[in-house]
């Protein structure tokens, strides 16, 4: 797998003072949450692991039920991370969406040329570690609500 260069080679930006990965057990839901830098762009991806007996632990789940930044972009029982967490079922999102005008240390402003033709195109914004962590927590709460048969929360941000 291709890996990001050392941070000493990264361009200046807020990412220099952030971690590159964080794993934690969410205090409210008791689900494993992971935010990790995308292997090529340096933007954030987030994952929430749920028990295999959870009613949402299936690939045919309607991911439109969940509100998280950029929508659900991964559903499955295996994560390609190093180290790879064992077991469970995973829901994930990422912070590299041109529709949201996201960028990161290795996802340059590729929209610049389009702005001449589309002046209303949003200005790129960097989604921080804190943003990704908060989105992960929010996704965990939605999954926990569905574990007990409740619909996911309809408030909050999909950023």
N, C-alpha and C positions, 0 to 999 in steps of 0.2 A: 504494500500500500504506500502511495506517495505521502510524504509527511511535509508539514509546513517547515520552512527554514527556521533556524534559531531566532528568537526575538531580537537579538542584536542586529539582524539583517532586515527587520520589519521597517516599514516607513513610519514616520511619526504619527501618533494618533492615540486616542483614549485606550486602545487595546493593549498598549505597552504596560499599563498598570493593572491589568486584569489577569486572573488565572486563566488557564487554558482548558480546565475541566473541573467540575465539581460534582460529586456524588453525595447524596444525603437521603436519609429516611425522613419523609415529610412528617412533622409532628402531629398534624391533624388527621391525615389519612393513613399513615403508616406505610405508604407506597414508596418504593425506591424511585428517586428522581435523579436525572443526570442532565447537566448541560455541558456541552463539549464543543470545541471549535471544529468547524467544517474542515476536513483534511486538505482542501485545496484553496478555499476562499478566506478562511480565518473568521468567517461569520459564525454565529451561534446556532447550534441545533439542540433541541431539548427532547427528553424522553421521560415517560412515566411508565414504570413497570407495575402491572396489576397481577393478582393471583390468577392462575390458569382456570380456576373455578368461577371467576368473575363473569357476569352475564355479557359483558362487552368483549370478552377474550375470544373473538372470532374475526376472521378476515372479512366477512361480509357485513360488518357493522356499518351503519350509515354515519360516516364521519362528519356529515353536515350538521349533526346534532351538537357538535362541540364548537365552542368559540375559543380560539387561540390564534395567536399571530400567524397569518398566512394560511390558516387552516391545518388540518391534520395531513401530514405528508408521509407518514409511515405508520403501518399497522402490521405487527408480526410477532413471531416468537423468538427472534434472533436479532441481536444487534452486532454490527461489524465495528466494534470498538476494541481498543487495546488498553487495558484489559477488558475482556468481554464479560459482562455480568451473566451469571448462570440462571437459568429457569425464568419463569414468568412469561408474560405477554406484554407487548410494548406498544405505546402510542407515542408518536413523535411529530415535531414541527420543526421548521427551520426559519432562520432570519436572513434569507437571501432571495428575496422576491422582487423582481423589477416592478411589479404592480404596486408594491409597497415602497418602491424606491430605496431599498436597502443596499448597503454596501459594507465592505470590510477592508482589512488591510491588503487582501489580494483579490478583491472584487472591485476593480476600479470603477470610476464613474463612467460606465459604458453607455449611459443615457445622454451624455453631453451632446453628442452629435444629433440626437433626436430632438433636443430642446429647440433647435432652430425651427424645425417644422411643427413641433408640438409645444408651444410655450406654456401650456397649462400642465405639462407633465410634472409630477411632484419632484422636488429637490431631494436627492438621496440623503438618507439619514442612517447613522450607525446605531444599531440596536445593541445596547450595552449588556454586560454580564448580568447586572441587576434586572434589566428588562427581561432577559431570557429566563432568569431564575424565577421571577414573578409569574411569567407565563406558564412555566412548568408547574408551579404551585397551583395556579388557577386551573390548569388542566387536571391536576390530581384531585382537586375538589369536585370538579364535574364528574370525573370517573367514580369517585366515592359516592356521590349522590345516586348515580345509576346503579351502583352495587346494591343499594337498598330499594331499588325500583322507582326512585324519583327521577324526573327528567333533569338533565343538567341545568345549571343556572343559566338564565337568559340575560343576565346583566354582566357587566365587566367589559373587558377590552379584548378585541382581537388585534389591537395595536396596529 
